[in-house]
Each structure stands twice: as C-alpha cells, then as structure tokens.
C-alpha cells in the first residue's frame, strides 16, 4: 500500500499534492463544522444554566425549594457553568509554536 502511494507520488507529483491538499481541506471543513456545532450547543446550554440558577434561587427564596436541594443544584449548575466557560474560551496560541 505504501509503495503504491510512493509510486503515485513520484509519477504524478502535482496530482498527488492536489489530492492531499483536497483531503486536508475536507477534513478541516469537517472539523470546523463540528466545532461550530459544539460552540452553539455550549452557548445554548450556558444560557439555560443561567436561567435555571435564577429559577432555583427564586424558588428557594420563596420557600418552594428546600435549602439542601438548592445547595445541591446550585453546586451542580456552578460546576457545569465552569466547565462550559473553559470550553467557550477562545483557543490560546500554542506556546511551543512561538519558541
């Protein structure tokens, strides 16, 4: 298999390079679509969590939600919000790339 690829690359270098570039572009497009979808879902969930936190706070303040249950839900939602906040941060440049 590798020999066939090497032979093809030697015999028609321009076509081989074009095919590799097309495959890379296709993979990048696919990755970008997946990341955009995940970003949209994470942003939506972050908004939902904010609404839920407000709701449990109100329900606790009005006596509809016991303090223990409020504390458990608040901790759960806060943990999820922290995880989403990290996920929603813009990508940082790789330190190794600048060294």
Order of alpha helices (4+ residues) and beta strands (2+ residues): alpha-alpha-alpha-alpha
